[in-house]
């Protein structure tokens, strides 16, 4: 089992070492029916940048969002709107790595056919085994999501080069995250392709970033006031 654990962790490393990757991501609330969205984009691991287009299917009438991530700074814009800039505090909190980071925490692997693996993952284990330069970033990501002490399950498929080409994760509800404790989990499916292809991501000149904690506090205050 230990060898299988190491194989999954190594697959994350090989995927990141490819430098760039195109991705399609689908996220749905668990239980279903509250939130559903799909994203398509490109991640430049080498330069810590990402660009994606997100379409929200539930709730209805939410505008499409185009997002560019540069390190921990996230630029987002609705169709025809101006850029909004948030400082997430870490790059791992802002995109694809927040999903792949879970795979550093594999504690159980059930290997199937065709490079398919059923996995159980622990956020605490991920922080123990991830590369040291990523540790603080992943800790911030898990903390913001309310997953520092969480255990998740999923399935991972690798290719002949040992890279991750698909993962489907079942993440638990949030406990003491940015939005407090929220009794809603999520199902996330990510498909990766075009490893190593050029990625031309140019962050906009959009002014200073607002810390994510200040942004969330502002939203929660308006919710409490019924606005």
Secondary structure by P-SEA (a helix, b strand, c coil): caaaaaaaaaaaaaaaacccccbbbbbbccccccccccccccccccccbbbbbbbbcccccccbbbbbbcccbbbbbcccccbbbbcccccccccccccccccccccbbbbbcccbbbbbbbaaaaaacccccaaaaaaaaaaaacccbbbbbbbbbbcccccccbbbbbcccccccccccccccbbbbbbbcccccccccccccccccccaaaaaaaaaaaaaacc
